[in-house]
Amino acid sequence: MFRSTRTLAALAAFVCLAGLTACGSTPTTDGSSTPAPAGSTDDACASYAQYGDLAGKKVTVYATFIDQEGTEYESSWAQFAECTGAEIAYEGSRDFEAQLPVRVEAGAAPDIAILPQPGLLRTMVATGKVKPAPDTVAANVDQYWSASWKAYGTVDGTFYAAPLGASAKSFVWYSPAMFADAGYTVPTTWDELTALTEQIAADGVAKPWCVGIESGTGTGWPATDWLEDVVLRFAGGENYDKWISHEIPFNDPSILESLNEMGKLIHDDRYVNAGIGDIQSIAAEPWTDAGYPIVDGQCYLHRAASFYQTNWTTLDESLVVGEDGDVWAFPLPGLTADSKPVIGGGDFVAAFDDRPEVQAFQAFLASPEWANAKATATPQGWVTANSGLDASLLKSPMDQLAFSVLSDPGVEFRFDGSDLMPSEVGAGSFWKEMTAYFAQDKSAADVLAAIEATWPK
């Protein structure tokens, strides 16, 4: 069995991984001794004995992670390789999504591919080359992830791919000091957010919102995230699911209501676009820079994902991201204080081979031990929905906040809708028309009708 050992042996793994202690065989909780697997005599290897002796075996892994990010991933499974004797041959590529189908078609698929969204998983499963996940992987996912996460790795009733990393997009960034100076409090409902927006505008010190959706060939995607967040709140999870699968039309009345609600906040010259320009400027302002007027005191609110934290340190390495820091974030509120709707993303581990060493590595990637090793190897900007993660290992306060949101059983989580739609919509007309909503002041009804017209028949 590949089920994880959760005691001193697991803790020792991280001490050893960090190079802080020497290693030998480790006593188990019943006082017996677990011999280290082939490839190492480390104490830390006791928890890896479950994966077997994989000396001389090789597992190839293909994903999008490159440069420093790729190095962090390789570090996260280095102990697995050392303890089991397996070679994990990793390749990262910016052209991953284009090249993976080519490799699969040519019979040169990797053993494991880390897919950046469920849509690509469905595409790969349709080739007939993806192997169903083994029971050991399913057991970890059943224990450490919510049912919705497992569902995203399931195609036509068969579970193929365990979730790996995750992102939470439903956050609003702000300056704690500016809030304190103005006497503002963090809103906990949508009505409170609306009231705060109106109050900030009335006080006249700065505009409430700063927004930017320019992203090169991907211009418009930040606006799709905005709408998805509002649809989840006003149309509800059931209609959200029907919307992204086209069981209801893209311009269903519930979606039109949601876009109009979104427009009340960020399609109004009284409320945007702080320190940048008018409504039309939203389409031209780079999403990477759009939150920066907060630092200059020109803007109070900026909706962006947890990973936006890296943009602050890019702007100024001295900026502190934290509850009492220069910038911080709160979850975008639901309609009530008790509701917790969250839009996010994540990646999934798909296997194109079912050799024992491949299944062993799959099981490890679905374990808390891997999640903890990844947290140990990452300075900031990574989190998972694996509830077995030791949150204290996350070095960034923002990552800790994102994890607390993603692992909350009361959260109503939905995957980024545009990532689940047909590409001609999700990465095409949806981006284009949301840009027109700002750049050309196109009406909400016309925007949604134009997107609906592009949905594949």
Beta strands, then each sheet from edge to edge (+ up, - down):
strand 1: 26-27
strand 2: 33-34
strand 3: 58-63
strand 4: 87-92
strand 5: 112-115
strand 6: 154-155
strand 7: 158-159
strand 8: 162-168
strand 9: 171-174
strand 10: 207-209
strand 11: 299-303
strand 12: 328-331
strand 13: 341-351
strand 14: 412-415
sheet 1: 1+ 2-
sheet 2: 4+ 3+ 5+ 13- 8+
sheet 3: 4+ 3+ 5+ 13- 14-
sheet 4: 6+ 7-
sheet 5: 10+ 11+ 9- 12+
end
